[in-house]
Amino acid sequence: QVQLVESGGALVQPGGSLRLSCEFSGNSFSLYTMAWYRQAPGKQRELVASISSGYSTNYADSVKGRFAISRDYAKKTVYLQMNSLKPEDTADYFCNAKRAVSMDYWGQGTQVTVSS
């Protein structure tokens, strides 16, 4: 069974930076595509960034050039480095691990608030 635990969410001023972490527990971390999603109040959950087992990355247009996703196989951890944060980045951020339709896991989320 896969478990995901996010950390790193906080209150930060506009223009600031945060790094979110997602610790993966379970087997076969290397086989999973890992992703970060976010959900703002009253909005649908949206993909922020993803990284495949081969380090191929994908980003939402709204975060390109500001956010960077990475993964550490030794630590079985995925990171989301967020720079130049904007108030519209305020949301709950969720880590996702997917390998197949039946192997799709979510963390509990971590809250990011961008406000002065």
N, C-alpha and C positions, 0 to 999 in steps of 0.2 A: 504494500500500500504506500502511495506517495503522499507526503505531507509537505506543505509549503508554508514558511513563516516569513512574513515581510517585516522590515524594520526601517527606520530612518525618516519617517514622516515627521513634520514639524511645522511650526509657524515661521515663515521667512518673509523678509521684505522684498518688494519688487526689485528685480535685478540681481537677487541673491542666488545662491546655489544650494543644492541638496544632493545627497547620494542615497538612493534607496537600495536595500539589500533584500534578497529572497533566498533563504536557505532551503535546499531541497533535501528531504530525507526519504530514502527508499533506494531501489535499485535502478540501474540503467539510465542514470542522469544523462549520459552522453547521447542517448537515443531520442531524447525529447527536444522538441522545439520549445523554447522558453519565450515568454512574452510578458509585457506589462500592459495592463489596461487601466483605464480610469473612468470614474463615474462621478460627475458633478451633480449636485442637488437638482432634482427635477429633469435630469437628462439621462439618455441611454448610456450604457457602458460602451466605451470606444477603445479600439486598439491604439496604443501609444507607440510601442516598438516591439519587435520580435527578433530573435536570433536563433538560427538553426544549429544543428549539431556541427555543421561545417563552417560556422561563424558568419554565415550570410545574414545580413541585417535588413530590416525594413522599418520605416518610420512613418508616422502620420505627418502630413504636410505641415501641420501646425507646430510641430516640434523639431522639424529638420533644421540642423545647424545649431540647435541649442541642447538637445538631449543626446545621450550616447548609451547604448545598451552593450553590456559585455558579460562574459561568463567565465568562471574559474572552475575548471574540471577538478582540480585537486581539492578545492573547498566545497564543491557542489553548490555553488552560489552564483546567482545572477544579480547584476547591478544595473541601476539606472542612474547615470550621472545627469543631473538637471541643472543647466546654467541659464542665466538671463531669465529667471522666472518671472512670469506675468500673473496678474490676478486671475486671468482666465485659466491658469493651470491648476487653480484650486479644485481639489477633488479627492475622493478616496482612490488610492492606487492599489491595484490587485495584481498579484503574480499568477501566471498561468503556465502549466506544463502540459504539453499535448504530444502524444505519440500516435494515437489513433482515435477513432470516434469514441471508443469505449475506454480510452486511457487519456482522460481530459480532467485535469485537477486545478483547483483554485485555492489560493490562500485567503486569509480573513481580511486582508486589506490594511493599509496604513494611510493615515490622513495627512494631506499636504494642504496647507493654507498659505496663500501668498497675499499679504496685506501689509499696509503701512500703519 
